Amino acid sequence: MLFAATSINYMDRQVIGLLKPTLQQSIGLTEVNYGYIVAAFQVAYTVGLMAAGRVVDRVGTRAGYLLFMALWSLAAMAHALARSVVGLGIARFFLGLGEAGNFPAAVKTVADWFPQGERSLATGIFNSGANVGAIVAPAIVPWMILKFGWRGAFLATGLISLPWMVWWFRSYRAPAEHRMRTESGSHISREAGVQAGRDIPWWKLLTYRQTWAFSTAKFLTDPIWWFYLFWLPSFFDSRFHLGLSHLGLPLIVVYNISAIGSIGGGWLPRLFRRVPMDAAKARMCAMLV
């Protein structure tokens, strides 16, 4: 379910990059305006990330995930109502707010359902959904645009979330509420119990060197990933003159390689632990690689 949600998240996110050449003609979108729209999404995403984790902790992953996906799905469909660059920017801002909830909710779910030794692989698997979503989008969105227009493409990708929301609401429960009572479930519950009960304030988090190390790593890698996501389709179009019908294959190649890296990055710590190596050091070595 986490893998599917992350795939949908990135498919909704990437549509704007694929539609950029079309929007330049239909509503007069310029390179500068497009940059502002991308910035609106990222500002909202930053704000949303800082709030989303606390919201999920308070209301639980089941309700929290539904809340954030409902918000980003409505925002994705609202793009179809845009008549100007400003309207597109507003829709993009709310898409960023909603989509920011995906990863905090998914990581919290992994922490609830997996013992420590399996979390990096589980995270790598659901995180590879980002690449799958970025692969599916260039495979189907150009066809949608040619068939239904750019407004129809926004509506269709926004509606894809509905079956997942029903699936999640009907199927997901926290381990303590789930009907399965297995030895593995008991182990997870014991491990979660050891870690529970710590409500860490913001200022305290900023005193940990791990917080700054992880933030620095994200600072170095995220700009490259965001460039791939939002600017690569238009780069291929302007530099190599690939139209909508030819954009799919090179983008699919890029994100397939990234999917291998995502799952491989989650698997590497398990390999390092056989050396033997403790969990923290194994994860650090995987990040270094």
ZIJORA-V401212 format. One line per field, one symbol per residue. psi: psi as a letter, one per 30 degrees, with the letter a starting at -180 (. if undefined). burial: + if it has 16 or more other ideal C-beta (glycine too) atoms within 10 Angstrom, else -. Layout:
psi->???
burial->???
//
This chain:
psi->eeeeeeeeefeeefeeeefeeefeeeghkleeeeeeeeeeeeeeeeeeeffeeeeeeefleeeeeeeeeeefeeeeffeffkfleeeeeeeeefeeeefffeeeeeeeeeeefkleffeeeeeeeefffeeeefeeefefeeeeefefleeeeeeeeefffeeeeeeeeeeklleffkfkileeeeeeeeeeeeflgjjkleeeeffkfeeeeeeeeeeeeeeeeeeeeffeefeeeeeghjaefgfeeeeeeefeeeeeeeeeefeeeeefffelkleeeeeeeeee.
burial->-++++++++++++++++++++++-----+---++--++-+++-++--++--++-++---+++-++++++-+++-++++++-+--+--++++++++++++++++++++++++-++----++++++++++++++++++++-+++-++----++-++++++-++--++--+---+--+------------+---+-----------------------------------+++++++-++----+-+--++--++-++--++--+--++-++--++--------+++++---
//
